[in-house]
Amino acid sequence: MLDRMSSKELASWMAYHTLEPWGEERADLRNGVLCCLIANLFRKKGKPPFKPEDFMPKFWKEKPDPEMMLQKVRQLNAMFGGVDKTDQKAAGESG
């Protein structure tokens, strides 16, 4: 699919996903809202209300490592046929 999609179209889909998310993250939120509703129906008086986040998976418990993020960007760049210009820039500066 990506070999038939222009970068402009990909950017449009990415922007649309930002406004109207879909996929597993959205499903987690829907389930979190439902669980929150049920839990709040049965919570004891005086207890703070639950929030949807209380029932959602926490994949990023700590900040992502910048080196790990850079590695992911390089993988995506290579996957889409991009050129890593960071190495060329470093070589140009030293010479």
C-alpha positions in Angstrom: 0.0 0.0 0.0 2.8 2.4 0.9 4.5 1.9 -2.5 1.3 3.3 -4.1 0.8 6.2 -1.6 2.4 9.6 -2.0 4.0 11.3 0.9 1.3 13.9 0.7 -1.4 11.3 1.1 0.5 9.6 4.0 0.8 13.0 5.7 -3.0 13.5 5.2 -3.8 10.2 6.8 -1.4 10.9 9.7 -3.1 14.2 10.3 -6.6 12.6 10.1 -5.5 10.0 12.7 -4.4 12.8 15.0 -7.9 14.3 14.8 -9.9 11.0 14.7 -7.7 8.2 16.1 -8.5 4.6 15.3 -6.9 1.3 16.2 -5.9 -0.3 19.5 -5.2 2.9 21.4 -8.8 4.0 20.7 -10.1 0.6 21.6 -8.2 0.8 24.9 -9.8 4.1 25.6 -13.3 2.8 24.9 -12.8 -0.1 27.2 -11.3 2.1 29.8 -14.4 4.3 29.7 -16.7 1.3 30.0 -14.7 -0.2 32.9 -14.6 3.2 34.6 -18.4 3.6 34.4 -19.0 0.1 35.9 -16.4 0.6 38.7 -17.8 4.0 39.6 -21.3 2.5 39.9 -20.0 0.2 42.6 -17.4 2.3 44.4 -17.8 3.0 48.0 -18.9 6.4 49.3 -16.1 8.8 50.0 -13.7 7.0 47.6 -12.3 9.1 44.7 -13.9 8.3 41.3 -12.0 6.1 38.9 -10.8 7.5 35.6 -10.6 5.7 32.2 -6.8 5.7 32.5 -7.0 3.6 35.6 -8.1 0.7 33.3 -5.9 1.3 30.3 -2.6 -0.4 29.7 0.5 1.7 30.5 3.0 0.9 27.8 5.2 4.0 28.5 5.8 3.9 32.2 9.0 5.8 31.8 10.3 8.2 29.2 11.5 6.5 26.0 15.2 6.5 25.6 16.4 9.0 22.9 18.8 6.5 21.4 16.0 3.9 21.1 13.8 6.5 19.4 16.6 7.5 17.0 17.0 3.8 16.1 13.3 3.5 15.4 13.4 6.6 13.1 16.4 5.1 11.2 14.5 1.8 10.8 11.4 3.6 9.4 13.6 5.8 7.2 15.2 2.7 5.7 11.9 0.9 5.4 10.5 3.8 3.3 13.6 4.0 1.1 14.9 7.2 2.7 18.5 8.3 2.9 20.2 8.8 6.3 21.8 12.3 5.9 23.0 12.4 9.5 26.1 10.4 8.6 26.8 12.6 5.6 26.5 15.7 7.7 28.9 14.4 10.3 31.4 13.4 7.6 31.1 16.9 6.0 31.7 18.7 9.2 34.8 16.8 10.1 36.5 17.2 6.7 
